[in-house]
């Protein structure tokens, strides 16, 4: 059975599942399209050329659309347990048409991607995102026994605080999709216990708002946090306090409404918050915690496809790899005046990284979800704070944004306090090795990706070689993309990016491209030793 599934909202993707195996999950933003893009004609044409036959099932996730002053459903709609299964056609071929709510797409993505067990007869699912904030108790047949509403709009509340404090965010447009990740970074600088009373009152006011969407921050002009600035310690403390308060509301609900000792699966955009994931992992309410690598809307089409599979077979579980995106496209060869093409010399790359180089690292198919996990990455040595600053400058990001480390699984305990595998970069943990200055956040934590010889062999090989030359099997790993765009996925974009942004080397599969002297002069590469410490 071949299932073709679509998400009609933001962070759109198209998913192909065949015989219970994920074949493709292609984000509309992939290949340097705008971040959070809705479904595009290019995505449809691309997937139609890649799939070998017409689908048996076409699945469309639910969504909302504004018509005048009304909000109407798209397909099965945004919330609820609505499902549709009927006969239809797709480009003349007979298919089954399936639709279920956006809410269910998150539930079923978490359930279908989770390990099969062994589990108890029941499990809990948490969906927390922009609009929905609910727990669900599921039986052994994956049916929802109980829906437990906790807090409406948890994600929007979190983002509202960023817009409130940011002078660059206009009063009338203070909710933007990129704000949640930025507030997570800022919260790491803050002390929730030292927030003054007026700021606490504002945080409590955000928590008690009946509705966040559609609200202007002009209504908070009397707040001490209004346009206070993102570098202000009071604002950063408020970010840490809001982080804690939102979590505590959900933890209290879990303790009061769910059985103790059952597994927890988490989905929705808030599941990208590594501090919240760490808190759930540390809590003793649940026997285990599972978060998929695409818990936000980038995994919604996958969840709808899984829900269709569940409706037709009674079993939602699939086989999947996080590297189920696009193959890299060699649409041109780099300029030979600027770049020297060679077979990959992994020792040369490792020595260059140890000397301060930044390398683009491209391998195989692209990642599913929003995080670069070693196939569309920029990598660098993890030791110097100025390397973090250089990477943020290359990516045109704010200076307060942390850089994530990637580490061999064999070396986790040597460098980090908690020794568990996290191949999808979903949890914060404390850094033990204080020499890893480029990846230690203000609170001493890092958002680590762990890599084994089987989870990503090329990256593990690079880490092993880097350990040989530096003594640490750890690197900086950040996404390879133009600012405000999805992952780079073609050679023409990669060369343009590296040439303009001052990246020293490009590795694509088993080929590497190193700058010529002319290429280095043209780029005006800023190396760590050339940077002015006063600018850090």
C-alpha positions in Angstrom: 0.0 0.0 0.0 1.4 3.4 -1.1 0.2 6.5 0.9 0.7 10.0 -0.3 0.1 12.6 2.4 0.0 16.4 2.5 0.0 19.1 5.1 -1.8 22.2 3.9 -0.5 24.6 6.5 2.8 26.2 7.4 6.0 24.0 7.6 4.3 22.0 4.8 5.7 18.7 3.5 4.6 15.8 1.4 5.1 12.3 2.7 5.3 8.9 0.9 4.8 5.8 3.0 4.9 2.4 1.2 4.3 -0.9 2.8 4.7 0.6 6.3 8.0 2.2 5.5 8.8 6.0 5.2 10.1 6.5 1.6 10.1 10.3 1.4 9.2 13.3 3.6 9.9 16.4 1.6 9.6 19.8 3.2 8.4 22.7 1.0 11.1 24.9 2.5 13.8 22.4 1.4 16.2 23.4 -1.3 16.5 27.1 -0.1 12.8 27.9 -0.2 11.5 30.2 2.5 11.3 28.8 6.0 7.9 27.6 7.2 6.6 27.6 3.5 3.2 26.3 2.6 2.8 23.6 0.0 4.2 24.6 -3.4 3.7 23.4 -7.0 7.4 22.5 -7.1 6.9 20.1 -4.2 4.1 18.3 -6.0 6.0 18.1 -9.3 9.1 16.8 -7.5 7.3 14.1 -5.6 5.3 13.0 -8.7 8.6 12.4 -10.5 10.1 10.4 -7.6 7.2 8.0 -6.9 7.1 5.0 -9.1 3.3 4.5 -9.3 0.0 6.2 -8.4 -0.8 6.1 -4.7 -3.4 3.8 -3.2 -4.3 6.4 -0.6 -4.2 10.2 -0.8 -4.2 11.8 2.7 -4.8 15.5 3.5 -4.3 16.9 6.9 -6.8 19.3 8.4 -6.3 23.0 8.7 -8.1 26.3 9.0 -8.8 29.2 6.5 -10.1 32.6 7.0 -13.1 33.7 4.9 -14.1 37.2 5.7 -14.7 37.3 9.5 -15.2 33.5 9.7 -12.7 30.7 10.3 -13.6 27.6 8.2 -12.2 24.1 8.1 -9.8 22.8 5.5 -10.5 19.1 5.0 -11.0 17.5 8.5 -10.2 20.8 10.3 -7.7 21.8 12.9 -8.9 20.2 16.1 -10.9 17.2 17.2 -11.1 13.5 16.4 -12.6 14.0 12.9 -11.6 11.4 10.3 -12.8 10.9 6.7 -12.2 7.8 4.5 -13.9 7.6 1.1 -13.4 6.6 -2.6 -12.0 9.3 -4.9 -9.6 9.7 -7.8 -6.2 11.2 -8.2 -5.1 12.2 -11.8 -7.6 9.7 -13.1 -6.5 6.8 -10.8 -8.9 5.4 -8.3 -7.7 6.1 -4.7 -9.0 6.2 -1.2 -9.1 9.7 0.1 -8.4 10.1 3.8 -8.4 13.2 6.0 -8.0 13.7 9.8 -7.6 16.8 11.9 -4.3 18.6 12.4 -4.4 17.7 16.0 -4.6 14.0 15.2 -1.6 14.4 12.8 0.6 15.3 15.8 -0.8 12.5 18.0 -0.3 9.8 15.3 3.2 11.0 14.3 4.3 10.6 17.9 2.6 7.1 18.2 3.6 5.8 14.8 7.3 6.8 15.0 7.7 5.6 18.6 9.3 2.2 19.2 6.7 -0.6 19.4 7.5 -1.5 23.0 7.4 -3.3 25.2 4.7 -0.9 26.5 2.0 -1.1 29.1 -1.6 -1.4 27.7 -1.9 2.4 27.9 0.3 5.3 27.0 0.1 9.1 27.1 0.5 11.6 24.3 1.2 15.3 24.8 0.4 17.7 22.0 1.6 21.2 22.7 1.9 23.7 19.9 0.7 27.1 18.9 -3.0 26.4 19.5 -3.4 23.0 21.1 -2.2 22.1 24.6 -3.6 18.7 25.6 -2.8 15.3 27.0 -4.4 12.1 25.6 -4.6 8.7 27.2 -4.5 6.0 24.6 -5.4 2.3 25.0 -3.5 -0.7 23.6 -5.3 -0.3 20.3 -4.1 3.3 20.0 -7.6 4.7 20.5 -8.0 7.9 22.5 -9.7 7.0 25.8 -9.5 10.5 27.2 -8.6 14.0 25.9 -7.3 16.3 28.7 -7.2 20.0 27.8 -4.5 21.8 29.8 -3.6 25.2 28.3 -4.8 26.8 25.1 -2.1 28.3 22.9 1.0 27.4 24.9 3.2 28.0 21.9 1.7 31.4 21.1 2.0 32.4 24.7 5.7 31.6 24.6 6.2 33.5 21.4 4.2 36.5 22.6 6.8 37.2 25.3 9.5 37.5 22.7 7.5 39.9 20.6 6.6 41.9 23.7 10.2 42.5 24.7 11.6 43.0 21.2 11.6 46.6 20.1 12.0 45.4 16.5 8.7 43.6 16.6 5.7 45.8 15.7 2.7 46.1 18.0 0.4 44.7 15.4 2.5 41.6 14.4 4.0 40.3 17.5 3.6 36.5 16.8 6.1 35.0 14.4 7.1 31.4 13.9 10.8 32.0 14.4 10.4 33.5 17.8 10.1 30.3 19.9 13.6 29.1 19.2 15.0 32.5 19.9 13.2 32.7 23.3 14.5 29.2 24.2 18.1 30.6 23.6 17.4 33.7 25.6 15.9 31.8 28.5 19.3 30.1 29.0 20.7 33.5 30.1 18.0 34.1 32.6 17.4 33.4 36.3 13.7 32.7 37.0 14.2 33.2 40.7 15.4 36.8 40.4 12.6 38.3 38.3 11.2 41.5 39.9 7.5 41.7 40.8 6.3 43.8 37.9 7.9 41.4 35.4 6.4 38.4 37.2 3.0 40.1 36.9 3.4 40.4 33.2 4.3 36.7 32.9 1.3 35.8 34.9 -0.8 38.0 32.7 0.4 36.2 29.6 -0.4 32.9 31.3 -3.9 34.0 32.1 -4.8 35.5 28.7 -8.0 33.9 27.4 -6.7 34.3 23.8 -3.3 35.2 22.5 -3.8 35.1 18.7 -5.0 38.3 17.3 -3.8 40.3 20.3 -1.6 43.3 19.9 1.3 43.9 22.3 0.1 47.5 22.5 -2.2 46.3 25.2 0.9 45.7 27.3 2.4 49.2 27.0 2.1 49.5 30.8 4.3 46.5 31.3 7.9 46.8 32.4 8.7 44.2 29.7 7.2 46.2 26.8 10.1 46.8 24.3 12.6 46.3 27.1 15.1 44.7 24.8 16.3 41.1 24.3 19.6 41.7 26.1 18.0 43.0 29.3 18.5 40.7 32.3 15.0 41.3 33.5 13.6 40.1 30.1 15.8 37.1 30.0 14.8 36.2 33.5 11.1 36.5 32.5 11.8 34.1 29.6 13.2 31.5 32.0 10.2 32.1 34.3 7.7 31.7 31.5 9.4 28.5 30.5 9.1 27.1 34.0 5.5 28.2 34.5 4.2 26.7 31.2 5.9 23.4 32.0 4.5 23.3 35.6 1.0 23.7 34.3 1.4 20.6 32.2 3.3 18.7 34.8 0.5 19.3 37.3 -2.1 18.2 34.8 -0.2 15.0 34.1 0.1 14.2 37.8 -3.6 14.8 38.4 -5.1 13.2 35.3 -2.8 10.4 34.0 -1.7 7.1 35.4 1.7 7.0 36.9 4.4 4.9 35.2 3.2 4.8 31.6 5.2 5.9 28.5 4.9 9.5 27.2 5.1 10.5 23.5 5.4 14.2 22.8 4.5 16.2 19.6 3.8 19.7 18.5 6.1 22.6 18.0 6.8 23.0 21.8 8.5 19.6 21.6 11.4 21.3 19.9 12.1 23.1 23.2 15.0 21.1 24.6 14.6 22.4 28.1 11.0 21.2 28.3 12.1 17.8 26.9 14.8 17.6 29.5 12.3 18.4 32.2 9.9 15.6 31.0 12.8 13.2 30.8 13.8 14.0 34.4 10.3 13.8 35.8 9.3 10.5 37.4 5.7 10.6 36.3 6.4 8.6 33.1 8.3 5.3 32.5 9.9 6.7 29.3 9.7 9.7 27.0 9.8 9.7 23.2 10.0 12.8 21.0 10.2 12.3 17.2 12.7 14.4 15.2 9.9 16.3 13.4 7.4 17.0 16.2 6.3 20.4 14.8 4.3 20.9 11.7 7.2 19.6 9.5 6.0 16.2 10.6 2.3 16.8 10.2 2.0 15.3 6.7 3.9 12.2 8.1 1.4 12.0 11.0 -1.6 12.2 8.6 -0.1 9.5 6.5 0.4 7.3 9.6 -3.2 8.1 10.6 -4.4 6.8 7.2 -2.3 3.7 7.7 -3.9 3.2 11.1 -7.4 3.7 9.7 -6.9 1.1 7.1 -4.8 -1.5 9.0 -5.3 -0.9 12.7 -1.5 -0.5 13.2 0.1 2.9 13.0 3.8 1.9 13.4 6.2 2.5 10.5 9.9 2.0 9.8 11.6 5.3 9.3 14.9 7.1 8.9 15.5 10.8 9.8 17.4 11.0 6.5 14.4 10.6 4.2 14.5 13.9 2.4 16.1 14.8 -0.9 19.3 13.7 -2.5 21.7 16.5 -3.1 21.6 17.9 -6.6 24.9 18.5 -8.5 23.5 21.1 -10.9 26.9 22.6 -11.6 30.6 22.3 -10.8 32.2 24.9 -8.7 34.4 27.6 -10.3 37.9 26.0 -10.7 39.5 29.4 -10.2 38.1 29.6 -6.7 37.8 25.9 -5.6 40.1 22.9 -6.0 38.2 19.6 -6.4 39.7 16.5 -4.7 38.7 13.1 -3.4 37.7 13.4 0.2 40.7 13.3 2.5 39.1 13.0 6.0 42.4 13.7 7.8 42.9 16.9 5.8 39.4 18.0 6.7 39.9 17.2 10.4 43.3 19.1 10.4 41.6 22.1 8.8 38.9 22.1 11.4 41.4 21.9 14.2 43.2 24.9 12.6 40.0 27.0 12.6 38.3 26.2 9.3 34.6 26.0 8.9 33.4 23.3 6.5 30.1 22.6 4.7 29.3 18.9 5.2 26.8 17.4 2.8 26.0 13.7 2.8 23.3 11.5 1.3 19.6 12.5 1.7 18.5 15.5 3.7 17.0 15.4 7.2 13.3 15.2 8.1 12.4 18.0 10.4 13.9 21.4 11.2 17.3 20.3 12.6 20.5 19.6 10.7 21.7 16.2 11.9 25.0 15.8 9.9 23.8 15.6 6.3 23.2 19.3 5.6 25.5 20.9 8.2 28.2 23.4 8.8 30.9 21.9 11.1 33.8 23.5 13.0 36.0 22.9 16.0 34.2 23.2 19.3 36.9 24.9 21.5 36.8 28.6 21.0 34.0 31.1 21.8 35.0 33.0 18.8 34.1 30.0 16.6 30.5 30.3 17.8 30.6 34.0 16.9 32.0 33.3 13.5 29.4 30.6 12.8 26.6 33.0 13.9 28.1 35.7 11.6 28.2 33.2 8.7 24.6 32.3 9.3 23.6 36.0 9.8 22.2 35.1 13.2 21.9 37.0 16.5 25.0 36.8 18.7 23.0 35.3 21.6 22.2 32.2 19.6 24.0 29.0 20.8 25.8 26.5 18.6 25.0 22.9 19.1 27.7 20.2 19.5 27.8 16.7 17.8 29.6 14.0 19.7 30.5 10.3 19.1 28.4 8.0 21.3 31.6 6.5 22.7 32.6 9.9 24.1 29.4 11.3 25.6 30.3 10.7 29.2 33.8 12.2 28.7 32.3 15.6 27.7 28.8 15.7 29.1 27.1 15.1 32.4 24.3 12.8 31.3 25.3 9.9 29.2 22.4 9.0 27.0 22.0 8.9 23.2 20.2 11.7 21.5 20.6 11.3 17.7 18.0 14.0 16.9 19.2 16.9 19.1 16.1 17.2 21.3 17.4 17.6 24.9 19.6 20.0 26.8 22.3 18.6 29.1 25.1 20.1 31.1 28.6 20.2 29.6 31.4 18.5 31.7 34.4 19.5 29.4 34.8 23.2 29.9 37.2 23.4 27.0 34.3 23.1 24.6 33.8 26.9 24.6 32.0 27.2 21.3 29.1 25.0 22.3 28.5 25.9 26.0 25.5 28.0 26.5 25.3 30.7 29.2 23.7 28.2 31.7 26.4 25.6 31.1 24.1 23.5 28.9 24.3 22.3 25.3 21.8 20.8 22.8 23.8 17.7 21.9 23.4 15.4 18.9 25.0 12.0 19.5 26.3 9.9 16.5 27.2 6.2 16.3 28.9 4.3 13.6 25.6 3.1 12.4 23.3 6.1 12.8 25.5 8.3 10.6 28.7 6.6 9.4 30.3 9.5 7.5 29.8 11.9 10.4 31.1 9.4 12.9 34.1 8.9 10.7 34.8 12.6 10.7 34.4 12.8 14.5 36.7 9.9 14.9 39.4 11.5 12.8 38.9 14.8 14.6 39.4 13.0 17.9 42.7 11.7 16.5 44.0 15.2 15.7 42.4 17.2 18.6 41.7 14.8 21.4 38.0 15.3 21.4 35.4 13.5 19.2 33.1 16.6 19.3 32.4 19.3 16.6 30.1 22.3 16.2 27.1 21.3 14.1 24.7 23.9 12.7 22.4 24.0 9.8 23.6 24.7 6.3 21.1 27.3 5.0 20.7 30.8 3.9 19.1 33.0 6.6 15.3 32.5 6.5 15.5 29.6 4.1 15.4 25.8 4.2 18.5 23.5 3.9 20.7 24.1 0.9 20.3 21.2 -1.5 22.1 22.0 -4.8 25.7 22.7 -5.7 25.0 26.1 -7.2 23.4 27.4 -4.0 26.2 25.7 -1.9 29.0 27.4 -3.9 27.3 30.8 -3.8 26.7 30.5 0.0 30.2 29.3 0.8 31.8 31.9 -1.5 29.8 34.8 0.0 29.7 33.8 3.6 33.4 32.8 3.9 33.1 29.1 4.4 36.5 27.5 4.0 35.7 24.1 2.5 32.8 22.1 1.0 32.5 18.4 1.4 29.8 16.6 -0.7 29.8 12.9 -0.3 33.3 11.6 -1.1 34.4 14.8 -2.9 35.8 17.9 -1.2 36.3 21.4 -2.6 39.0 23.5 -1.0 39.6 27.2 -1.6 42.4 28.3 -3.9 44.5 31.3 -2.9 42.3 33.4 -5.2 39.2 32.0 -3.7 40.4 32.9 -0.2 41.2 36.4 -1.2 37.8 36.8 -2.9 35.9 35.7 0.2 37.9 37.8 2.6 37.7 35.0 5.1 37.6 36.0 8.7 39.5 33.4 10.8 39.3 33.2 14.6 42.8 34.7 15.1 41.8 37.7 13.0 38.8 38.6 15.0 38.7 41.6 17.4 37.9 40.4 20.9 36.2 43.7 21.5 33.5 42.7 19.0 32.7 39.4 20.8 
